[in-house]
Amino acid sequence: MQLAFAFDLARCSGCMACVVACLDEKDLPDAAHAFRHVIGFENPGTAPPTLSFFSLSCLHCADAPCVTVCPAGSLQKRDLDGIVTFNRDLCMGCRSCESACPFGAPRFPEKDTMAKCDFCLERIEARQQPACVRVCPTRALRFGPVDELTEETARKASLNILEVFG
């Protein structure tokens, strides 16, 4: 099983609640160090142009490049659920993971060691949603097994097609 986040671009209002929840849950100093980021972008194809938001964090990739390049073995991918975990005690601070990640997930909130999203592992083990998902007022963020999230997305897309084409 691979756990994943799902994000619905049409539902995100850019409120930043997910970022604040991440900061609070992980006791991080400021938004620059948050494991989740919200990026605003203008849709120039609409008149007038509209603003959309994209919420992004570690994607816990199936073949995580950060795990592959870490010379100290501080990053590991769990077989149980696909979560990429991090052991701060093993981190050398070489920043190889930062260079390898195409999504900018590894952060360096402390001087010499990396930190990253772990899906709020403590919350998951207590059968709770990750903090960012729990607080999302528009339900733009969801979390669960990737197969279920993919199925749900496909079902919603087919319902939307039926609505449009009857």
DONUSE-397831 format. One record per residue (C-alpha): residue in one letter; residue number from 1; x, y, z. Coordinates in Angstrom, 3 decimals, decimal comma. Each point is the difference from the previous one (the first is absolute). Layout:
<rofis>
(rofi a; NUM; (X; Y; Z)),
...
</rofis>
This chain:
<rofis>
(rofi m; 1; (0,000; 0,000; 0,000)),
(rofi q; 2; (1,142; 3,514; -0,802)),
(rofi l; 3; (-1,458; 2,881; 2,005)),
(rofi a; 4; (-0,401; 3,292; -1,825)),
(rofi f; 5; (-1,430; 3,487; 0,052)),
(rofi a; 6; (-2,603; 1,000; -2,566)),
(rofi f; 7; (-0,559; 3,617; -0,843)),
(rofi d; 8; (-3,004; 1,587; -1,731)),
(rofi l; 9; (1,170; 3,221; -1,640)),
(rofi a; 10; (-3,578; 1,178; -0,545)),
(rofi r; 11; (-0,729; -0,087; 3,740)),
(rofi c; 12; (3,075; 1,758; 1,412)),
(rofi s; 13; (-0,672; 3,577; 1,122)),
(rofi g; 14; (3,616; 0,775; 0,919)),
(rofi c; 15; (-0,892; 0,484; 3,673)),
(rofi m; 16; (3,339; -1,492; 1,145)),
(rofi a; 17; (-1,653; -1,997; 2,821)),
(rofi c; 18; (1,964; -3,069; -1,140)),
(rofi v; 19; (3,298; 1,891; 0,319)),
(rofi v; 20; (-0,891; 1,334; 3,454)),
(rofi a; 21; (-1,061; -3,498; 1,134)),
(rofi c; 22; (3,331; -1,399; -1,197)),
(rofi l; 23; (1,944; 2,704; 1,845)),
(rofi d; 24; (-1,969; -0,644; 3,168)),
(rofi e; 25; (0,111; -3,808; -0,164)),
(rofi k; 26; (3,741; -0,130; -0,665)),
(rofi d; 27; (0,895; 3,043; 2,144)),
(rofi l; 28; (1,760; 1,738; -2,884)),
(rofi p; 29; (1,229; 3,605; 0,246)),
(rofi d; 30; (-1,671; 1,588; -3,038)),
(rofi a; 31; (-1,659; -0,606; -3,391)),
(rofi a; 32; (3,373; -0,168; -1,750)),
(rofi h; 33; (0,679; -3,214; 1,917)),
(rofi a; 34; (-3,459; -1,555; -0,340)),
(rofi f; 35; (-0,210; -3,422; -1,601)),
(rofi r; 36; (-3,110; 1,082; -1,945)),
(rofi h; 37; (-0,126; 3,019; -2,303)),
(rofi v; 38; (-2,818; 1,755; -1,826)),
(rofi i; 39; (0,912; 1,545; -3,323)),
(rofi g; 40; (-2,288; 2,545; -1,648)),
(rofi f; 41; (-0,082; 0,409; -3,761)),
(rofi e; 42; (-2,010; 2,052; -2,460)),
(rofi n; 43; (-2,113; -1,677; -2,677)),
(rofi p; 44; (0,593; 2,338; -2,959)),
(rofi g; 45; (-2,472; -1,877; -2,228)),
(rofi t; 46; (-2,996; 1,339; 1,917)),
(rofi a; 47; (-1,530; 3,439; -0,284)),
(rofi p; 48; (0,589; 1,556; 2,402)),
(rofi p; 49; (3,016; -2,095; 1,035)),
(rofi t; 50; (-0,710; -2,147; 3,031)),
(rofi l; 51; (2,295; -1,128; 2,774)),
(rofi s; 52; (0,420; -3,681; 0,874)),
(rofi f; 53; (1,964; -1,641; 2,778)),
(rofi f; 54; (2,018; -3,189; 0,196)),
(rofi s; 55; (0,881; -1,683; 3,297)),
(rofi l; 56; (3,141; -2,121; -0,106)),
(rofi s; 57; (2,056; -2,078; 2,428)),
(rofi c; 58; (2,105; -3,149; -0,158)),
(rofi l; 59; (-1,686; -2,453; -2,359)),
(rofi h; 60; (1,643; -3,090; 1,539)),
(rofi c; 61; (0,960; -1,091; -3,508)),
(rofi a; 62; (-0,211; -3,649; -1,014)),
(rofi d; 63; (3,671; 0,142; -0,985)),
(rofi a; 64; (1,081; 2,871; 2,251)),
(rofi p; 65; (3,193; 1,627; -1,321)),
(rofi c; 66; (0,760; 1,478; 3,432)),
(rofi v; 67; (0,260; -3,514; 1,451)),
(rofi t; 68; (2,235; -1,148; -2,849)),
(rofi v; 69; (2,524; 2,834; 0,324)),
(rofi c; 70; (0,252; 0,195; 3,796)),
(rofi p; 71; (3,542; -1,218; 0,801)),
(rofi a; 72; (-0,758; -0,371; 3,716)),
(rofi g; 73; (-3,179; -2,056; -0,355)),
(rofi s; 74; (-1,952; 2,544; 2,037)),
(rofi l; 75; (-2,939; -0,237; -2,425)),
(rofi q; 76; (-1,874; -3,282; -0,296)),
(rofi k; 77; (-3,171; -1,050; -1,799)),
(rofi r; 78; (-2,281; -2,145; 2,156)),
(rofi d; 79; (-1,252; -3,186; -1,677)),
(rofi l; 80; (-3,175; 0,071; 2,103)),
(rofi d; 81; (-1,438; 3,231; -1,408)),
(rofi g; 82; (2,576; 1,656; -2,272)),
(rofi i; 83; (0,703; 2,864; 2,395)),
(rofi v; 84; (3,479; 1,476; -0,436)),
(rofi t; 85; (1,299; 0,375; 3,543)),
(rofi f; 86; (2,971; 1,907; 1,279)),
(rofi n; 87; (2,487; -0,757; 2,788)),
(rofi r; 88; (1,496; 3,303; 1,176)),
(rofi d; 89; (2,784; -1,789; 1,913)),
(rofi l; 90; (1,429; -1,420; -3,245)),
(rofi c; 91; (-0,192; 3,201; -2,070)),
(rofi m; 92; (3,387; 1,412; -1,028)),
(rofi g; 93; (-1,487; 3,271; -1,286)),
(rofi c; 94; (1,441; -0,554; -3,496)),
(rofi r; 95; (-3,239; 1,200; -1,665)),
(rofi s; 96; (0,110; -2,693; -2,709)),
(rofi c; 97; (-3,679; -0,679; 0,676)),
(rofi e; 98; (-0,822; 3,671; -0,579)),
(rofi s; 99; (1,682; -0,078; -3,406)),
(rofi a; 100; (-1,644; -3,282; -1,003)),
(rofi c; 101; (-3,581; 0,881; 0,914)),
(rofi p; 102; (-1,900; 1,569; -2,921)),
(rofi f; 103; (-2,674; 1,304; 2,408)),
(rofi g; 104; (2,200; 1,839; 2,503)),
(rofi a; 105; (-1,197; -2,176; 2,881)),
(rofi p; 106; (3,154; -0,257; 2,140)),
(rofi r; 107; (0,362; 2,995; 2,313)),
(rofi f; 108; (2,845; 1,073; 2,237)),
(rofi p; 109; (-1,690; 1,696; 2,973)),
(rofi e; 110; (3,012; -0,673; 2,160)),
(rofi k; 111; (3,536; 0,926; -0,895)),
(rofi d; 112; (1,359; -3,371; -1,076)),
(rofi t; 113; (-2,811; -2,524; -0,297)),
(rofi m; 114; (-2,903; -0,544; -2,359)),
(rofi a; 115; (-3,664; -0,424; 0,847)),
(rofi k; 116; (-2,972; -0,845; -2,224)),
(rofi c; 117; (-3,661; -0,914; -0,070)),
(rofi d; 118; (-0,683; -3,459; 1,407)),
(rofi f; 119; (-3,796; 0,170; -0,470)),
(rofi c; 120; (-0,126; 0,861; 3,733)),
(rofi l; 121; (1,009; -3,575; 0,771)),
(rofi e; 122; (-0,962; 0,247; 3,679)),
(rofi r; 123; (-3,532; 1,044; -1,016)),
(rofi i; 124; (-0,304; -2,777; -2,573)),
(rofi e; 125; (1,097; -2,606; 2,520)),
(rofi a; 126; (-2,758; 1,351; 2,289)),
(rofi r; 127; (-2,482; -0,429; -2,915)),
(rofi q; 128; (-0,312; 3,747; -0,566)),
(rofi q; 129; (0,341; 2,078; -3,160)),
(rofi p; 130; (3,193; 1,980; -0,626)),
(rofi a; 131; (-0,316; 3,477; 1,512)),
(rofi c; 132; (-0,177; 1,756; -3,388)),
(rofi v; 133; (-2,865; -2,224; -1,179)),
(rofi r; 134; (-1,871; 0,293; 3,296)),
(rofi v; 135; (-0,191; 3,799; -0,154)),
(rofi c; 136; (-0,701; 0,551; -3,704)),
(rofi p; 137; (-3,332; 1,896; 0,050)),
(rofi t; 138; (-0,798; -0,690; -3,661)),
(rofi r; 139; (1,069; -3,652; 0,036)),
(rofi a; 140; (2,451; 0,707; -2,807)),
(rofi l; 141; (2,482; -2,334; 1,730)),
(rofi r; 142; (-0,716; -3,668; 0,532)),
(rofi f; 143; (2,144; -2,851; 1,245)),
(rofi g; 144; (-0,071; -3,794; -0,258)),
(rofi p; 145; (1,130; -2,993; -2,053)),
(rofi v; 146; (0,885; 1,208; -3,500)),
(rofi d; 147; (-2,205; -2,668; -1,616)),
(rofi e; 148; (-3,072; 1,271; 1,859)),
(rofi l; 149; (0,813; 3,633; -0,757)),
(rofi t; 150; (0,489; -0,829; -3,700)),
(rofi e; 151; (-3,283; -1,929; -0,113)),
(rofi e; 152; (-1,869; 2,847; 1,675)),
(rofi t; 153; (1,491; 2,542; -2,408)),
(rofi a; 154; (-0,944; -2,136; -3,017)),
(rofi r; 155; (-3,545; -0,442; 1,329)),
(rofi k; 156; (-0,416; 3,768; 0,515)),
(rofi a; 157; (1,364; 0,708; -3,487)),
(rofi s; 158; (-2,461; -2,438; -1,578)),
(rofi l; 159; (-2,885; 1,580; 1,951)),
(rofi n; 160; (1,062; 3,431; -1,262)),
(rofi i; 161; (0,059; -1,308; -3,590)),
(rofi l; 162; (-3,493; -1,433; 0,449)),
(rofi e; 163; (-1,236; 3,353; 1,310)),
(rofi v; 164; (1,443; 1,834; -2,985)),
(rofi f; 165; (-0,968; -2,461; -2,735)),
(rofi g; 166; (-3,047; -1,526; 1,736)),
</rofis>
